Amino acid sequence: MKKNFNSRLVKAIKLVTKKKKSYLHEPHLDESDIQEVKKCIKTTFVSSISPQVNLFEKSIAKITKSKYVIATVNGTSAIHTALKLFDIKPTDEVLMPSLNFVSSANAVKYCSATPHFVEINKKNLSVDIIKLENYLKKISLIKKNHCFNKKTKRRIKALVVVHLFGYSGNLNKINALCKKFKLKLIEDAAEAFGSYFKKKHLGTFGDLGVLSFNGNKILTTGGGGAILTSNLGLARKASSLINQSKIPHKWETKFSEIGYNYRLPGLNAALGLSQIKKFKKILKAKKKLNKKYRNIFKNFKELEFFTESKDCSSNHWLNTIILKTNSMNLRNKVLKKLNNSGIQARPCWKLLHKHKQFFDCPKMELKITEKLEKKIINIPSSPMYGLND
Ligand SMILES: Cc1ncc(COP(=O)(O)O)c(C=O)c1O
């Protein structure tokens, strides 16, 4: 790594953001958002029984072309609900990458089941399909149309793929792999609203997809999420589960099973509705920002600027550099320099299998995952930096 790399990096990022202080991902909020939330307050339907929530679901369905959309309080509750819909039990394992936000692994633990960590590839930061297939051939057994881990004897019931930073792998191949090994496919598209694979919205390939509308996402409802599905039965069950499993009735309150208070409130949906009105503008700004970074990093031999692979059209949620050196020490030095220079930058998350709460979880060889942990840096990606010309 050249001596002045860190300073050149700071200069390059500042040239793009044109800011003394820049942030990883700020929400794009203005007066129109305030007006929409005010409107909701005036209707008094501020909680989860609210026309705003129904309207928000319809708008998300229109953009994603998902047949059914169920709005939830956040992405984590959407993942938990998805696992419940597939009846994930203490005797089940759920496959997921270790380079991942903690939500999926936590949600599996909420079901008293076991996360099982799998390898990703450098090209698209998604599950390494070939390695996973070879691994499953070796460690699993298909019996009566179910996949079992030969060693732990537990059933491997589902794969949660994560569309990291808004990018995706080949979802047709991932789907085929899941079919072959009798696995349910859940797409964690929390970071991927506005991203497509072969012109189809991410989150609409699997049995279920999940979105997040947290404040740091490309479109925000403050806190919020959604479940996407094309299956009417799953959609009905999801709507019931997130509403305490209440049996619909005008005045009686009866509950069919254990449920959750996971439905998105109207206030949050109202914010989402005004955000949707400017979503095209936000997406355009994000693409512009990504292009600016791509151009400026052409001259950097010390890093690769991560770009979408063939057939993926990304929302570029977080712009990502991948250092060529394989050293935690150097990565941390770069992070220190950036953050001390007013540039909010972060590494990817600490790998899940390195957390004590997941030490006992099974995992495949995670060579690439471990390398990427030492190389990935996310840089300021707020949409307004794309509009700075
Ligand atoms: C990959 C991923 N999955 C799940 C979540 C959880 O979403 P939420 O924060 O809305 O619960 C997040 C984000 O925050 C995420 O980045």
The ligand as an SDF file (V2000), in Angstrom:
LIG
                    3D

 16 16  0  0  0  0  0  0  0  0999 V2000
  -29.1480   -7.1020    6.0400 C   0  0  0  0  0  0  0  0  0  0  0  0
  -30.1230   -6.6130    7.0600 C   0  0  0  0  0  0  0  0  0  0  0  0
  -31.0540   -7.4490    7.5230 N   0  0  0  0  0  0  0  0  0  0  0  0
  -31.9530   -7.0560    8.4270 C   0  0  0  0  0  0  0  0  0  0  0  0
  -31.9670   -5.7870    8.9220 C   0  0  0  0  0  0  0  0  0  0  0  0
  -32.9560   -5.4370    9.9880 C   0  0  0  0  0  0  0  0  0  0  0  0
  -33.8080   -4.4260    9.6660 O   0  0  0  0  0  0  0  0  0  0  0  0
  -34.4170   -3.5100   10.8350 P   0  0  0  0  0  0  0  0  0  0  0  0
  -33.3310   -2.6410   11.3410 O   0  0  0  0  0  0  0  0  0  0  0  0
  -35.5050   -2.7580   10.1260 O   0  0  0  0  0  0  0  0  0  0  0  0
  -34.9640   -4.4280   11.8720 O   0  0  0  0  0  0  0  0  0  0  0  0
  -31.0070   -4.8730    8.4730 C   0  0  0  0  0  0  0  0  0  0  0  0
  -30.9280   -3.5110    8.9370 C   0  0  0  0  0  0  0  0  0  0  0  0
  -30.9300   -2.7810    9.6110 O   0  0  0  0  0  0  0  0  0  0  0  0
  -30.0580   -5.2950    7.5310 C   0  0  0  0  0  0  0  0  0  0  0  0
  -29.1150   -4.4610    7.1020 O   0  0  0  0  0  0  0  0  0  0  0  0
  1  2  1  0
  2  3  1  0
  2 15  2  0
  3  4  2  0
  4  5  1  0
  5  6  1  0
  5 12  2  0
  6  7  1  0
  7  8  1  0
  8  9  2  0
  8 10  1  0
  8 11  1  0
 12 13  1  0
 12 15  1  0
 13 14  2  0
 15 16  1  0
M  END
$$$$
